[in-house]
Amino acid sequence: MLCVPLAINELERAAKQIVTSCQTREFRELSLQAEEDRFEVGSGTAWDVAQAQRCLCKPSECKIWN
């Protein structure tokens, strides 16, 4: 039967995707905190903070920026 191995494979893939999503969320939270910290000391801009917030709230709009 091919159904059971395929189902197991799909479950393993989904589990890895969940772990990756959690790690990505944690990274984005850390990035937001870093941008807020930079803004507080005057080395960051409000735009950088807003971009990090947007990236955290709407990942589909997230782009890698310098």
Residue pairs with C-beta under 8 A, 6 or more apart in sequence:
24 59
25 56
28 52
28 55
28 56
28 59
28 62
29 56
31 52
31 55
31 56
32 49
32 52
32 53
32 55
32 56
34 52
35 44
35 48
35 49
35 51
35 52
36 44
36 49
36 52
37 44
38 44
38 48
39 45
39 46
39 48
39 49
51 65
54 61
54 62
55 61
55 62
55 63
